[in-house]
Each structure stands twice: as C-alpha cells, then as structure tokens.
Amino acid sequence: MAYTVGQVAKVARVTVRTLHHYDEIKLLSPSGRTAAGYRRYDDADLERLQHIRFYRELGFPLEEIAAILDDPTADPAAHLRRQHDLLTGRIGKLQEMVAAIEIAMEARRMELNLTPEERFEVFGDVDPDEHAEEARERWGDTEAYRVSTRRAAGYSKEDWLRHKAEQDDWNRRIVAALTSGRPADSAEAKALAEEHRQLIVRWFYDCSYEVHTGLADMYLADPRFTAYYETIAPGLAEYLAEAIHANAISRA
C-alpha cells in the first residue's frame, strides 16, 4: 500500500507540516515519490512513524528518536518492549495525577484551603521545590527571576486558580489550532503565541520577544519542558516553539 502525505497525516493525527519537517531532518522520509514528485509512504514508513509518535509522547527530542530508531543493533521488538516499559511507567504517573486532580476538585467544591504541596499535585507527582536550586543557578541573577519570584510569592489560592483557568483556556485553544492543521506560522497560531507571551508578562515578568524565543528553544532542548507540552497534546512542544519564533519574526 502507498499513502499520500495527507492520508498519513490524517491517520496518524499529525499535521502535514510535521511530516514535511520529519522528511527535511531525515527522521521519516517517504519510501517513494510519484512521477510528479509527491511523497508516497508505505507500511514500513507508517510503522516508523508509529515509533516516532510513541517516543514523542514520552517526551523524547527528535534528535534522540532518530538515534534510537537508526541504531542497527535494535530490532522492532526491542523498540516495542522499551516503549511498553516507558508507557507503563507513564500510566502510573498519570493515575497519580488523576487522583491529585480529583482531590483538588473536591477541595474546591468544599471550599477547602490547599497547601502549596497539594496545589502543585494538580500537575502530577511533582515536588514544587524539586528544580528550585537549578532555577536559581540558571536565572537567579536575572531581573526576570527576581520579579517572578516576588510576584508569585504574593499570589493567593484564588490567584493561582485564576491563573490555572487562563492557562487551561489557552491550552485548549492552541491544541485546537494544532489538531485542526493550521500551520505554526499562521495568523491564529502567532496570535496564540503572542497570548502565551502576554500570560507570562501578566503573571510573572516582562517577557521580551528575545526571551520568548529563548523559552521556545528550551521547550525543545529540555526533555522536561518538552514532556509537559507533549502531555497536553502530541506535537505541541514543536508547534508552540515554531509559532513563538514566527510571531517574534513578524513583530521584528
């Protein structure tokens, strides 16, 4: 069987732009082309794309996925065993996250005060101070870090809930843009990227376009940030990073 790029995008639930990008970086190149030069994917290509999607869902950067899949010592069964083990671990963490969310929902319904630890449990099995020292080392000398720390320290439970509601609403709308197939450099995606920047400005610190594009690069370079966005929607980390860069370029 041979499949067009549009058919593959639809069945795999990725954008055509993503498939083009995978081809450009040699992560997934179609096995054939028509006489007119159009891409044609076969079943082996779809199997490789399935592995890519699994690893992306687990937060692996594209460069590492390419190295894993191109390892001549690994076989398809080994990939499946590894993905099974990783996904089993992810399921356990997601189950803990669901339990934490249910606790937070019940606390809100009963108007109970949540401790800082309980508040951060909404985001999974995360110690709120786990990366504090690293953050201080990386950004402690910056004005943005000082302003963000000072402002966050003064937020009440209601402030955090309002911030989460705004963030959830933005998440919903950018996922809709991603899944609808709108390009990352479309007007809608760039507007969402600008709104992302403004959320940071409103809640934490003055985020210039230079700082914003630096954050976008970090979302892809740091597996923890990539995993956060990939948990929201597969492909979102890359999509958001592209949209942020496109927005910054259009406003230069």
C-alpha atoms as one frame of an Amber mdcrd trajectory, in Angstrom:
protein
   0.000   0.000   0.000   1.101   3.541  -0.767  -0.253   6.541   1.109  -0.184
  10.261   0.351   1.158  12.725   2.895  -2.402  13.880   3.538  -3.604  10.350
   4.236  -0.709   9.706   6.604  -1.304  12.998   8.408  -4.954  12.125   8.906
  -4.465   8.556  10.126  -1.503   9.433  12.370  -3.140  12.630  13.659  -0.201
  14.868  12.842  -0.003  17.876  10.566   1.291  17.753   7.015   3.805  20.386
   8.100   5.124  17.990  10.744   5.594  15.235   8.162   7.411  17.646   5.884
   9.658  18.618   8.790  10.387  14.969   9.600  11.369  14.463   5.959  13.629
  17.542   5.976  15.557  16.369   9.048  15.711  12.768   7.727  13.724  11.405
  10.656  10.999   9.990   8.402  11.486  10.152   4.656   8.853   8.550   2.417
   9.941   5.409   0.652   8.750   6.645  -2.706   7.565   9.542  -4.808   5.262
   9.857  -7.754   6.431  10.977 -11.177   5.275  14.454 -10.187   7.429  14.374
  -7.056   4.664  13.840  -4.474   5.564  11.864  -1.357   4.324   8.268  -1.050
   4.562   6.383   2.251   4.418   2.602   2.615   3.572   0.359   5.576   7.181
   0.366   6.826   7.094   4.165   6.895   3.886   4.057   8.946   5.497   1.635
  11.392   8.436   4.019  11.833   6.026   6.928  12.317   4.224   4.924  14.995
   7.514   4.521  16.868   8.204   8.241  16.465   4.786   9.091  17.889   5.325
   6.775  20.860   8.694   8.291  21.681   7.392  11.858  21.200   4.510  11.084
  23.545   7.115  10.024  26.079   8.962  13.325  25.762  11.975  12.284  23.672
  13.543  15.033  21.499  13.587  14.383  17.764  17.375  14.010  17.595  17.324
  11.260  20.222  14.443   9.483  18.496  16.421   9.419  15.253  19.424   7.925
  17.044  17.259   5.274  18.691  15.437   4.247  15.517  18.592   4.228  13.399
  20.520   2.066  15.859  21.478  -1.007  13.799  21.662  -3.190  16.913  17.990
  -2.633  17.841  15.085  -4.517  16.306  11.368  -3.583  16.148  10.560  -5.924
  19.030  13.135  -4.139  21.191  11.511  -0.802  20.408   8.111  -2.147  21.385
   9.425  -3.608  24.653  11.099  -0.336  25.549   8.002   1.687  24.693   5.850
  -0.711  26.699   8.039  -0.236  29.774   8.116   3.546  29.380   4.373   3.807
  28.790   3.633   1.569  31.766   5.602   3.997  33.908   3.749   6.944  32.350
   0.384   5.304  33.079   1.309   5.019  36.730   2.208   8.711  36.886  -0.989
   9.700  35.058  -3.052   7.682  37.512  -1.394   9.583  40.343  -2.154  12.832
  38.518  -5.825  11.907  38.133  -6.032  11.179  41.865  -4.407  14.548  42.650
  -6.827  16.394  40.358  -9.798  14.682  41.997  -8.518  15.800  45.404  -8.167
  19.375  44.115 -11.672  19.303  42.583 -13.183  18.043  45.814 -11.291  20.650
  47.830 -12.552  23.412  45.585 -16.137  22.136  45.780 -15.956  22.120  49.557
 -14.062  25.455  49.626 -11.115  23.935  51.456  -7.713  25.615  51.530  -4.986
  23.668  49.763  -1.410  23.597  50.987   1.313  24.551  48.455   2.169  20.860
  48.082  -1.464  19.971  47.396  -1.804  22.783  44.885   1.139  21.519  42.851
  -0.156  17.942  42.987  -2.667  19.052  40.365   0.239  18.947  37.914   1.261
  15.407  38.830   3.696  13.792  41.189   5.902  16.883  41.408   7.793  18.327
  44.355   7.310  22.121  43.958  10.880  22.722  45.145  12.455  19.959  43.020
  14.027  22.328  40.478  14.254  25.453  42.647  18.026  25.269  43.065  18.542
  24.702  39.351  16.279  27.670  38.575  18.286  29.865  40.919  21.540  28.748
  39.287  20.272  29.347  35.742  18.284  32.548  36.234  18.926  33.739  39.794
  20.967  36.757  38.659  18.307  37.957  36.230  15.737  40.643  36.919  13.043
  38.368  35.453  13.766  35.698  38.076  13.651  38.208  40.925  10.420  39.795
  39.690   8.777  36.416  39.052   9.730  35.086  42.484   8.489  38.227  44.219
   5.170  38.295  42.372   4.495  34.553  42.764   5.136  34.741  46.499   2.282
  37.209  46.850  -0.370  35.199  44.998  -3.298  33.762  46.925  -5.058  30.479
  46.256  -7.650  32.404  44.213  -4.880  33.984  42.150  -3.382  30.572  41.347
  -6.786  29.156  40.427  -7.431  32.137  38.142  -4.015  31.685  36.540  -4.690
  27.976  36.006  -8.077  28.748  34.424  -6.441  31.158  31.981  -3.704  28.657
  31.202  -6.206  25.827  30.669  -8.238  28.001  28.309  -5.128  28.867  26.302
  -4.107  25.198  26.250  -7.485  24.245  24.831  -7.303  26.817  22.048  -3.743
  26.096  20.927  -4.461  22.348  20.886  -7.470  23.117  18.677  -5.216  25.081
  16.309  -2.683  22.234  16.242  -5.204  19.454  15.648  -7.092  21.442  13.013
  -3.929  21.501  10.902  -3.328  25.256  10.990   0.357  25.952  10.271   2.534
  27.156  13.141   3.185  30.384  11.216  -0.495  31.057  10.576  -2.117  34.210
  11.933  -4.068  32.199  14.524  -1.007  30.320  15.796   1.056  33.508  16.007
  -1.756  35.220  17.916  -1.778  32.328  20.396   1.992  32.574  20.728   1.630
  36.273  21.495  -1.047  35.472  24.064   1.361  32.951  25.622   3.943  35.730
  25.946   1.381  38.090  27.422   0.365  35.489  30.017   3.967  35.415  31.201
   4.085  39.227  31.288   0.820  39.480  33.188   1.581  36.846  35.787   5.345
  36.681  36.173   7.794  39.017  34.418   8.436  41.221  31.386   8.979  38.652
  28.644  10.564  40.262  25.587  10.443  38.576  22.194  14.102  37.628  22.588
  13.377  35.996  25.942  10.269  34.344  24.495  12.166  32.703  21.629  14.768
  31.563  24.150  11.991  29.858  26.093  10.758  28.253  22.867  14.193  26.766
  22.234  14.276  25.458  25.800  10.888  23.763  25.350  12.557  21.540  22.738
  16.020  21.265  24.261  14.947  20.322  27.786  13.053  16.990  27.874  11.120
  18.067  30.969   9.582  21.061  29.211   9.013  19.014  26.057   7.251  16.311
  28.071   4.991  18.873  29.738   3.656  20.163  26.415   3.587  16.715  24.820
   1.367  15.537  27.683  -1.132  18.228  26.692  -1.039  17.160  23.031   1.471
  15.205  20.917   3.478  17.595  18.779   2.535  20.650  20.838   6.065  21.471
  22.042   7.394  21.725  18.494   4.270  23.511  17.245   4.412  26.126  20.020
   8.151  26.693  19.535   7.639  27.292  15.804   4.704  29.628  16.487   6.717
  31.648  19.017   9.578  32.112  16.546   7.162  33.017  13.745   5.424  35.549
  15.975   8.716  37.155  17.010   9.863  37.416  13.379   6.577  39.019  12.306
   6.887  41.671  15.021  10.556  42.495  14.448
